Amino acid sequence: MHTRRLLIALLAILALIAAACGDDSEPEAGGDDGTGTEVPEETDEPEDLEEPTDEAAAAPASEWISHETPEECMCSDGSDFFIQSRISDPTKVVLYFQGGGACFTEEMCDPDNGPYKKTSGPDDRSGDTGIFEFDNPDNPLADWSFIHVPYCTGDVHIGTTTATYGDLNIEHKGFINASHGMDFLLENFSDAEQVLVTGSSAGGVPSPLFGGLLADELPEADIAVLADGSGGYASNPVQNSFIGGLWGLGDVIPDWPELEGVAIENFGIPDMFAHAGVHAPGVRMARYDNSWDETQAFFAGFAGLDGGLPSVLNANEAIAEDAGVDLDVFVAPGYDHTILRSDRVYSLEVAGVTFLDWLTSFVEGGDPGDVRCTECGPTERPPEEDDEDDAA
């Protein structure tokens, strides 16, 4: 493909991600989340990440605690960054990466445009729906401890640098922030027996990478990775180099023997499943997507990929499978974007298999296999259907 066409595709891709995913608002603590569910009050002032263990261990399972992070962690505008924890069973831990847009041009990164989250506060966590519905007895993660890593850097959690766009300086420090979420897990849950690394949309992108990194630190734990709504982003050397160069992706590539000689052009989003899976074959890998996810389908068409989003989903799965990595996929029909923060966790059924049963099997250490829709829907959305995205 001509370079100019690829750059146009890049603009379309991330503009779409930002537009579709930027509205990732959180319910206000102590208030109503808009569905009649009361959101718990924050229990403490933010705690210092360097000394969290005693405070975190003392917190009731129903409460969240916010933690300050070291000075190298920050949001895109340089403001403070926080992570949140909810302590329950210390042997079972979820590391969840939030979604919320992206930017890589002066226009997209302009703070007045609002295409991505730019700040994170002490109460900046996902709402109490989907897998965050801890009082739901059907939730297979209800008794797990959670570490919630907010997203405010415009770089899908893989940035390490400060980028200049015209007169703007943007702190793309997503990987640095996310790494401290992992460090918090290692400091407070060193005896974890089960770890689920997951995230929605932008948060699904780094999940396999951090699954591999955690496998190095917790070799005895059962580590599983579930990427939610991020399986349709193709790996293209020009795209990988252009965006990766702006975000400092070169500093993210792990020092794994299997990655010797691998540069950012070969470290695209779907490649992370293959690289992490080859390095850490004991990590179980899974992915959820909708066959005509509007956020991802639009980019696939602009990039000139034959067959639309379903073909990209299949091709990206093949990247992992061809590398010898068993990647379980759940592909649902329709145009929705992500599921983990949606009530559809408990209602969706595809090809006679409920997503809840598939998720529960995976969470409990099983191999749920692939589930794919057979009647996946038309390529054009009917005008009467206008569901909102769940998350970015």
Secondary structure per residue as TSV (DSSP state, phi and psi in degrees):
chain	resnum	aa	ss	phi	psi
A	1	M	-	360.0	141.9
A	2	H	-	-60.7	140.9
A	3	T	H	-58.1	-41.6
A	4	R	H	-62.6	-39.3
A	5	R	H	-64.1	-37.6
A	6	L	H	-64.8	-40.4
A	7	L	H	-66.0	-36.9
A	8	I	H	-63.3	-40.6
A	9	A	H	-62.7	-39.2
A	10	L	H	-60.1	-45.3
A	11	L	H	-59.8	-43.0
A	12	A	H	-65.3	-40.5
A	13	I	H	-60.0	-57.6
A	14	L	H	-75.6	-27.0
A	15	A	H	-63.5	-40.3
A	16	L	H	-67.0	-45.3
A	17	I	H	-56.0	-45.1
A	18	A	H	-64.8	-46.5
A	19	A	H	-66.6	-41.2
A	20	A	H	-77.8	-25.1
A	21	C	H	-115.3	-3.3
A	22	G	S	-69.9	-24.6
A	23	D	-	-87.7	77.1
A	24	D	-	-114.6	47.5
A	25	S	-	-68.0	150.0
A	26	E	-	-107.8	145.5
A	27	P	-	-67.0	145.2
A	28	E	-	-74.4	132.2
A	29	A	T	-58.9	135.3
A	30	G	T	84.7	-1.2
A	31	G	S	-115.2	-162.3
A	32	D	B	-100.8	140.2
A	33	D	-	-87.2	7.7
A	34	G	S	95.8	-6.6
A	35	T	S	-117.7	9.0
A	36	G	S	90.1	2.1
A	37	T	-	-94.4	125.6
A	38	E	B	-77.2	132.2
A	39	V	-	-90.3	127.6
A	40	P	-	-59.7	148.0
A	41	E	-	-69.0	147.5
A	42	E	-	-64.3	141.1
A	43	T	-	-93.9	-22.9
A	44	D	S	-145.6	161.8
A	45	E	S	-67.6	156.4
A	46	P	-	-53.9	137.9
A	47	E	E	-99.6	153.5
A	48	D	E	-70.4	130.0
A	49	L	T	-60.2	-26.5
A	50	E	T	-74.2	-19.5
A	51	E	S	-133.8	61.0
A	52	P	-	-96.9	-14.7
A	53	T	H	-61.9	-52.4
A	54	D	H	-64.0	-42.9
A	55	E	H	-63.8	-44.4
A	56	A	H	-65.7	-42.5
A	57	A	H	-65.2	-26.4
A	58	A	H	-84.2	-9.6
A	59	A	S	-77.0	136.0
A	60	P	-	-60.5	153.3
A	61	A	T	-63.7	-21.7
A	62	S	T	-86.7	-0.3
A	63	E	-	-116.3	150.2
A	64	W	-	-103.3	145.4
A	65	I	E	-121.2	136.6
A	66	S	E	-97.4	143.6
A	67	H	E	-128.6	131.9
A	68	E	E	-68.8	159.0
A	69	T	-	-124.1	164.8
A	70	P	-	-60.4	163.9
A	71	E	T	-64.9	-22.7
A	72	E	T	-72.5	-14.5
A	73	C	-	-85.7	138.2
A	74	M	-	-167.9	164.2
A	75	C	-	-87.8	177.1
A	76	S	T	-61.9	-27.4
A	77	D	T	-93.6	8.2
A	78	G	S	86.8	0.5
A	79	S	-	-75.5	167.2
A	80	D	-	-64.4	149.5
A	81	F	-	-117.4	138.7
A	82	F	E	-126.3	152.5
A	83	I	E	-118.8	163.0
A	84	Q	E	-124.6	149.0
A	85	S	E	-133.7	147.8
A	86	R	E	-130.1	113.8
A	87	I	-	-94.1	125.6
A	88	S	S	-135.7	-117.1
A	89	D	E	-69.5	117.4
A	90	P	E	-72.5	-9.5
A	91	T	E	-92.3	-8.5
A	92	K	E	-130.3	119.5
A	93	V	E	-134.1	136.0
A	94	V	E	-104.5	128.0
A	95	L	E	-106.9	107.8
A	96	Y	E	-112.6	127.8
A	97	F	E	-102.8	124.0
A	98	Q	-	-74.8	154.9
A	99	G	-	-103.4	178.2
A	100	G	-	150.1	53.0
A	101	G	-	87.3	179.9
A	102	A	-	-162.0	162.4
A	103	C	-	-151.9	146.7
A	104	F	-	-152.7	14.3
A	105	T	S	-132.2	165.2
A	106	E	H	-60.0	-41.0
A	107	E	H	-65.9	-45.3
A	108	M	H	-68.6	-33.8
A	109	C	H	-86.7	-5.4
A	110	D	-	-58.0	122.4
A	111	P	T	-62.0	-17.0
A	112	D	T	-83.4	-12.6
A	113	N	T	-86.9	-30.9
A	114	G	-	65.6	35.5
A	115	P	-	-81.4	-4.2
A	116	Y	S	-154.7	161.7
A	117	K	-	-72.0	136.4
A	118	K	-	-116.4	-11.9
A	119	T	-	-138.2	160.5
A	120	S	-	-138.2	137.6
A	121	G	-	-115.2	176.0
A	122	P	T	-58.9	-26.0
A	123	D	T	-107.3	21.6
A	124	D	-	-84.2	83.3
A	125	R	-	-140.6	168.6
A	126	S	-	-70.5	151.1
A	127	G	-	-68.7	167.1
A	128	D	S	-85.9	58.8
A	129	T	S	-130.7	167.6
A	130	G	G	59.2	-129.3
A	131	I	G	-72.7	-9.0
A	132	F	G	-92.1	8.3
A	133	E	-	-89.2	80.8
A	134	F	T	-74.5	-15.6
A	135	D	T	-93.0	6.6
A	136	N	-	-91.3	117.2
A	137	P	T	-64.6	-17.7
A	138	D	T	-82.9	-12.0
A	139	N	-	-72.0	113.8
A	140	P	T	-69.4	-9.1
A	141	L	T	-110.0	13.0
A	142	A	T	-60.0	-34.9
A	143	D	T	-102.5	11.6
A	144	W	E	-84.9	149.8
A	145	S	E	-76.0	148.3
A	146	F	E	-124.7	140.0
A	147	I	E	-120.2	118.4
A	148	H	E	-104.7	120.6
A	149	V	E	-105.2	104.4
A	150	P	-	-63.1	170.2
A	151	Y	-	-133.6	122.6
A	152	C	-	-153.1	27.8
A	153	T	S	-121.6	-4.0
A	154	G	S	66.0	22.7
A	155	D	S	-135.6	24.0
A	156	V	T	45.2	41.3
A	157	H	T	65.3	20.7
A	158	I	-	-125.8	17.0
A	159	G	-	-91.8	152.5
A	160	T	-	-139.3	11.2
A	161	T	E	-139.1	175.0
A	162	T	E	-105.6	123.1
A	163	A	E	-108.6	145.2
A	164	T	E	-110.6	122.9
A	165	Y	E	-120.8	98.1
A	166	G	T	63.9	-118.3
A	167	D	T	-93.1	3.6
A	168	L	E	-99.8	135.9
A	169	N	E	-109.7	118.5
A	170	I	E	-113.8	128.0
A	171	E	E	-85.9	95.8
A	172	H	E	-87.0	82.1
A	173	K	-	-118.0	30.2
A	174	G	H	-61.7	-40.6
A	175	F	H	-68.9	-36.6
A	176	I	H	-63.6	-45.0
A	177	N	H	-62.1	-48.2
A	178	A	H	-62.8	-35.4
A	179	S	H	-64.2	-33.3
A	180	H	H	-73.2	-26.1
A	181	G	H	-63.7	-42.2
A	182	M	H	-64.7	-41.5
A	183	D	H	-61.4	-38.4
A	184	F	H	-60.7	-41.8
A	185	L	H	-61.9	-46.0
A	186	L	H	-66.7	-34.7
A	187	E	H	-73.5	-32.5
A	188	N	H	-106.5	-15.9
A	189	F	-	-133.9	48.3
A	190	S	T	-65.5	-18.9
A	191	D	T	-102.0	17.2
A	192	A	-	-58.9	134.9
A	193	E	S	-99.4	-26.8
A	194	Q	E	-133.7	133.1
A	195	V	E	-133.8	127.8
A	196	L	E	-110.0	119.6
A	197	V	E	-102.6	119.8
A	198	T	E	-151.5	172.9
A	199	G	E	176.2	161.5
A	200	S	E	-110.6	134.7
A	201	S	G	54.2	-112.4
A	202	A	G	-56.0	-31.5
A	203	G	G	-75.2	-18.9
A	204	G	T	-76.5	-23.8
A	205	V	T	-58.4	-50.3
A	206	P	T	-85.2	-1.2
A	207	S	H	-58.1	-48.2
A	208	P	H	-64.6	-35.5
A	209	L	H	-61.0	-47.3
A	210	F	H	-72.5	-25.3
A	211	G	H	-61.8	-43.0
A	212	G	H	-66.9	-40.0
A	213	L	H	-65.5	-39.8
A	214	L	H	-69.0	-31.9
A	215	A	H	-62.0	-31.9
A	216	D	H	-67.1	-33.4
A	217	E	H	-91.6	-27.3
A	218	L	-	-126.0	68.2
A	219	P	T	-64.4	-20.7
A	220	E	T	-91.9	-9.7
A	221	A	S	-84.0	151.5
A	222	D	E	-84.5	109.4
A	223	I	E	-109.4	130.0
A	224	A	E	-126.3	149.5
A	225	V	E	-124.5	130.3
A	226	L	E	-132.4	111.4
A	227	A	E	-95.9	126.0
A	228	D	E	-108.9	109.0
A	229	G	S	74.0	36.7
A	230	S	-	-139.7	21.1
A	231	G	T	-88.2	-1.2
A	232	G	T	-104.9	14.3
A	233	Y	-	-98.0	111.7
A	234	A	-	-72.9	157.7
A	235	S	-	-96.7	115.5
A	236	N	-	-128.5	127.0
A	237	P	H	-54.7	-39.6
A	238	V	H	-67.6	-45.3
A	239	Q	H	-62.5	-46.0
A	240	N	H	-59.4	-43.8
A	241	S	H	-69.8	-43.2
A	242	F	H	-64.6	-56.5
A	243	I	H	-70.0	-43.1
A	244	G	H	-60.3	-36.6
A	245	G	H	-65.2	-38.1
A	246	L	H	-68.1	-33.6
A	247	W	H	-95.1	-6.1
A	248	G	T	79.2	33.7
A	249	L	G	-62.7	-26.1
A	250	G	G	-59.1	-28.9
A	251	D	G	-83.1	-3.3
A	252	V	T	-93.1	-28.2
A	253	I	S	-60.4	120.2
A	254	P	-	-65.8	156.6
A	255	D	-	-86.0	61.9
A	256	W	-	-97.8	141.4
A	257	P	G	-54.7	-34.2
A	258	E	G	-69.2	-16.2
A	259	L	G	-104.5	11.0
A	260	E	T	-60.1	124.6
A	261	G	T	86.2	-4.4
A	262	V	-	-82.0	125.4
A	263	A	-	-106.4	176.9
A	264	I	G	-63.9	-25.9
A	265	E	G	-65.2	-19.6
A	266	N	G	-111.5	22.3
A	267	F	-	-125.4	51.6
A	268	G	-	-77.6	178.7
A	269	I	T	-58.3	-52.4
A	270	P	T	-70.0	-22.7
A	271	D	H	-65.5	-24.7
A	272	M	H	-64.2	-34.1
A	273	F	H	-62.2	-45.4
A	274	A	H	-66.5	-47.8
A	275	H	H	-63.8	-46.6
A	276	A	H	-68.7	-38.5
A	277	G	H	-67.2	-37.2
A	278	V	H	-69.0	-40.5
A	279	H	H	-68.6	-40.5
A	280	A	-	-125.7	76.5
A	281	P	T	-63.7	-15.5
A	282	G	T	-80.0	-11.7
A	283	V	S	-77.3	126.7
A	284	R	E	-83.7	134.8
A	285	M	E	-119.6	138.4
A	286	A	E	-150.5	162.4
A	287	R	E	-150.3	139.3
A	288	Y	E	-117.1	137.1
A	289	D	E	-151.2	157.3
A	290	N	E	-98.4	140.9
A	291	S	T	-61.9	-30.8
A	292	W	T	-125.6	37.7
A	293	D	-	-46.2	116.1
A	294	E	H	-62.1	-34.7
A	295	T	H	-63.5	-39.1
A	296	Q	H	-92.1	-33.4
A	297	A	H	-65.2	-37.4
A	298	F	H	-63.3	-43.7
A	299	F	H	-64.8	-38.4
A	300	A	H	-62.0	-40.9
A	301	G	H	-67.0	-41.6
A	302	F	H	-66.2	-31.1
A	303	A	T	-78.7	-0.2
A	304	G	T	73.2	28.7
A	305	L	-	-87.4	124.5
A	306	D	T	-65.2	137.7
A	307	G	T	90.1	-7.3
A	308	G	-	76.1	-165.5
A	309	L	H	-60.0	-43.6
A	310	P	H	-54.0	-38.8
A	311	S	H	-69.0	-33.8
A	312	V	H	-68.7	-41.6
A	313	L	H	-58.6	-43.6
A	314	N	H	-66.2	-42.6
A	315	A	H	-64.4	-38.9
A	316	N	H	-69.9	-34.9
A	317	E	H	-64.0	-38.8
A	318	A	H	-64.6	-31.2
A	319	I	H	-58.3	-44.4
A	320	A	H	-70.8	-48.0
A	321	E	H	-63.3	-38.8
A	322	D	H	-66.4	-23.9
A	323	A	T	-85.0	-0.6
A	324	G	T	89.9	15.1
A	325	V	-	-99.6	125.7
A	326	D	-	-81.1	106.0
A	327	L	E	-110.8	108.5
A	328	D	E	-79.4	132.9
A	329	V	E	-124.2	146.6
A	330	F	E	-123.7	109.7
A	331	V	E	-112.8	115.0
A	332	A	E	-100.8	156.7
A	333	P	S	-74.6	165.2
A	334	G	S	100.2	-172.9
A	335	Y	S	-111.8	3.6
A	336	D	-	-64.5	158.8
A	337	H	-	-124.7	107.5
A	338	T	-	77.5	164.1
A	339	I	-	-138.6	-26.4
A	340	L	T	-64.1	-24.3
A	341	R	T	-102.6	22.3
A	342	S	S	-119.1	153.1
A	343	D	G	-66.8	-13.2
A	344	R	G	-65.0	-14.5
A	345	V	G	-51.2	-35.2
A	346	Y	G	-102.7	-2.7
A	347	S	T	-125.3	-19.4
A	348	L	-	-72.2	134.4
A	349	E	E	-135.5	133.4
A	350	V	E	-134.2	129.4
A	351	A	T	52.3	37.4
A	352	G	T	80.4	4.5
A	353	V	E	-118.0	127.5
A	354	T	E	-80.5	145.7
A	355	F	H	-61.2	-35.8
A	356	L	H	-60.9	-43.9
A	357	D	H	-65.3	-40.9
A	358	W	H	-63.7	-46.4
A	359	L	H	-63.8	-43.9
A	360	T	H	-61.9	-43.3
A	361	S	H	-60.2	-44.0
A	362	F	H	-65.4	-45.6
A	363	V	H	-61.8	-36.8
A	364	E	T	-84.4	7.5
A	365	G	T	100.4	6.3
A	366	G	-	-86.9	179.1
A	367	D	-	-117.5	91.0
A	368	P	-	-72.7	-12.4
A	369	G	-	76.0	-172.2
A	370	D	-	-93.3	139.5
A	371	V	E	-127.1	122.8
A	372	R	E	-132.5	141.7
A	373	C	-	-68.2	145.5
A	374	T	S	-100.3	-30.5
A	375	E	S	-114.1	88.8
A	376	C	-	-88.8	-2.7
A	377	G	-	104.0	165.0
A	378	P	-	-73.2	164.6
A	379	T	S	-82.1	-13.0
A	380	E	S	-115.4	132.9
A	381	R	-	-73.6	128.3
A	382	P	-	-59.1	141.4
A	383	P	T	-63.0	-24.8
A	384	E	T	-77.7	-14.6
A	385	E	-	-92.9	122.6
A	386	D	-	-149.0	50.5
A	387	D	-	-71.9	147.0
A	388	E	-	-83.7	153.1
A	389	D	-	-64.6	151.4
A	390	D	-	-81.1	-40.9
A	391	A	-	-165.8	171.6
A	392	A	-	-106.4	360.0
